[in-house]
């Protein structure tokens, strides 16, 4: 085997002594989380001194509610006959309830994250839109209202820091307070609202979240779900 020429030897030596290439800076793109994370439950949990905004539970009753029914919704300014399906909370869900949801919304329950929730997600025309939904989240029993409010405030600030929580907004009749928000994401504008309430010693919130272009369809559907809501003792949410 012939010896390396001086030129080749110099090239190899330079390559061996060269510093390793600098790593390019990686820019991490953080997507906005459109679901409120659970708060850090701790000794801060304590009953609020305010009277429950959504009433105090009574004895459970048996409600005779059919599995399906039909109703009329004003969708995009036009009355439309819609099929509604009965939604009942599963065994162990606290507090228990039932309601009706339009057939073109997918209903799911979740007990992860230190609380329990039910979500109604748009499935218009058979196309599921995960970022268009209404969620009712129940914090663990005796969670402080102040802790839930901090959780909601942090969520809103993460979506849109310019939302002014000091400006009062007329809440749902069953809620203590309510905040509306909007924010841009992937060339779309998302809008929604959060209403904070309490049933007995359980604090809960309603989070409505969807693209602005869905407003005419989501608004009436969410209103119907809330209108049909009945707690386990038969009392309505819209008291």
Helices and strands as residue ranges (DSSP letters): H 6-17, E 68-75, E 78-88, E 97-102, E 105-110, E 115-122, G 124-126, E 129-139, H 145-159, E 177-185, E 188-199, E 202-211, G 212-214, H 215-227, E 230-231
